[in-house]
Amino acid sequence: MTGQRIAAFVLAATVLSVALVASGIAAAGTTGGTATVPFTASYSGKATVKITDDVADISANGSGTATAPLGKSTVSGTGKGDASKQPCVPWTGSGTMTAANGSATLRFQVVPGSQGCGDEAGKIFSIVGRANVTGGTGSLANASGSLKLTGVYDRGAGTFSVKFTGQLTTAAGGSTAQAKTLLKITGGAKNKLLFSKKRLVAKAGVVTIAMRNLSNVPHNVAIRAGTGAKSKLIAKGKVVRKGKTSTVRATLKKGKYRYVCTVRGHEKAGMWGILTVK
């Protein structure tokens, strides 16, 4: 059981380390060329594991906060640990972190040498490991680098806290972070629940939609992750009155998205359009 818990926590910690990686990439990507930046971050989460013949199949999920472009984010991963090794269990794994607004993801690979070691009572475990960044999407597409992770795991509660430190390198050339698109539309002309354009096109990267309200009714502009009315809302501009401009901004990869007014009933009445990102 000790091996299971250690292996599970190790992967959870590694999954969460991706958030820190992304933080460094975000800072480096703005300099142009190649840049290396230091960074730190803290996270918490839970993990589960299934043992078969001393092989621990691990899955982990967690949440935390990183600097832009990730901000609030979720992390998930899978891996394998050797539960026969005590008191320190070696493990490897891989995972992906996704920004809460869906604008970017980042992939990582846990390298050999990562391990979790329990105390004499088998209740509290210390975690030490390292993960290599293997790329991502959105503004994190060119991510590379390595992170050291340290943490504490409470076996009884199945909870942990972890801190990450390291350096990240990003090559700006070809990154989607370099593409920036500003799209201007109006909304509510003649007090109709419509935008001035039903179709918009942008380049992959940072996309901004600025909507000037022409109506006596308050409106805003927001972006959904897909084209359907029930697609997840990933970014939302402020609701504004007549003459004011609502602005929404998101880092988007290639695909189709839906821009809408989120004021109650407005999208259903026709205040939406399709955004194509190329």
Secondary structure, DSSP 8 states (H G I E B T S, - for coil): -HHHHHHHHHHHHHHHHHHHHHHHHHHHTTSSSEEEEEEEEEEEEEEEEEEETTEEEEEEEEEEE-STTTSEEEEEEEEEEETTS-SEEEEEEEEEEEETTSS-EEEEEE-TT-EEEE-TTSSEEEEEEEEEEEEEEGGGTTEEEEEEEEEEEETTTTEEEEEEEEEEEEE-TT-GGG-EEEEEEEE-GGG-S-BS-SEEEE-SEEEEEEEEE-SSS-B--EEESSSSTTS-EEEE---B-TT-EEEEEEEE-SEEEEEE--STTHHHHT-EEEEEE-
